[in-house]
Amino acid sequence: MRIDPAASVQGGVALPGDKSISHRAVLVGAIADGESRVSGFGRSADTESTVAAVRALGVTVDDAGDDLCVHGVGLRELRAPGARIDCGNAGTLARLLAGILAGQRGQQFELTGDESLSRRPMARIAEPLTAMGAGVETQNGRLPLGIDARPLRPIRYELPVASAQVKSCVLLAGLYAEDGPTGVLERLPTRDHTGRMLRAAGARLANAPGIVEVWPVERLEPLRLHVPGDFSAAAPFIVAATLLPGSRLRLSGVGVNPTRTGLLHVLERMGARISLYNRSVSGGEPVADIEVEHADLVATEVEPEEVPTLIDELPLFALAAAMARGDSVVRGAAELREKETDRIETVTNALRGLAVRITATDDGFRVRGVPTRPKGGGLDSAGDHRIAMLGAVAGLVSREGVRIQGAEAVSISFPGFWELLAQLAQR
């Protein structure tokens, strides 16, 4: 696919439902007592894998477009399907579901995934689940992952890496611990969608600086939830509007959970013109409309404590840094190497191919910014949806356009991306 340069980005749009929240709504709904109704469901290859997984475990899901009704079977009534549960490319599904399955006492399960997911580390959830008493086996720390569900005990677990997926896995398993509470300690704050949703379902949680605790429960209440727009889906358009002169963009009903919106703070520090208004709360999640106008940017440094709040948007930050004045640096982002691809290398290789001056480091990258459009050229997504979307924005802001190999990877998280891009790009 070829993306030609755009003059600006203009218009207003509603985005698909947040992928992270959509995963959790189906999983929590599956173990609640009764019917959970979820509107604004973020439909993608990843979230479809979650629906298929809970169906395989005996949960009925009525599916009407963006509206779902999940007929929860209760906390301890999932049933092993007698076959592997395929998680596709969804790391969120594999890691969160493992925490739930560890509590289905007396049953055995096996999780698998596609080639990309099978390269991603699973020892990071096997360790705390084993400490809680579950029987867990991996293949050299990767999928397939076998779970022998046994009585669980509470633990206090310090995250070795900043990972909302690992934190969520432990919290979900903590619902089944024989006594409580189960605590997760984190040196850097990570996404808190799971805690917010469990509270909405009636679970008891407590937060203090650097720790979140959950108590065991006998049942969860069904959810009534409207999923806000996905901030990660908004991010490519926010960056494009910031970089293209004359742009004015309005994004309605976007989730602005502060553990997710680090990109906004970093861009504002660089000089971006971004406004949030019509603030509200949906299912415990903060929501707002976002307005973006073009701005000239200056370089900045992203420090380790900021990285968890914009880990998925760091590829787009690299492009913004390439068009800012001065040298930008990202530090403490080694976790990028454990994504669908080694994103430090894929981002560096992709942008170098467009004549961007970027250098990889062990835990991030350095970008020498030039306040002009990059030349353009060819970009290989390597099957990574974030890199494909990076290529699309790079094409809009380039001088000569960008040819994207593997553009179809965007369907993993954002099936309607290309249509929306064509709607907003002005030429």
PyMOL commands that set and color helices and strands:
alter all, ss='L'
color gray80, all
select helices_A, chain A and resi 19-30+45-56+91-101+117-119+123-132+164-174+193-200+231-243+262-270+304-309+311-322+334-338+343-352+385-397+407-412+417-424
alter helices_A, ss='H'
color red, helices_A
select strands_A, chain A and resi 2-3+8-14+33-39+60-64+67-73+85-86+108-112+135-139+142-148+156-158+182-185+205-208+211-214+224-226+248-255+273-282+285-293+301-302+326-330+357-361+364-369+377-380+402-405+425-426
alter strands_A, ss='S'
color yellow, strands_A
deselect
rebuild
show_as cartoon
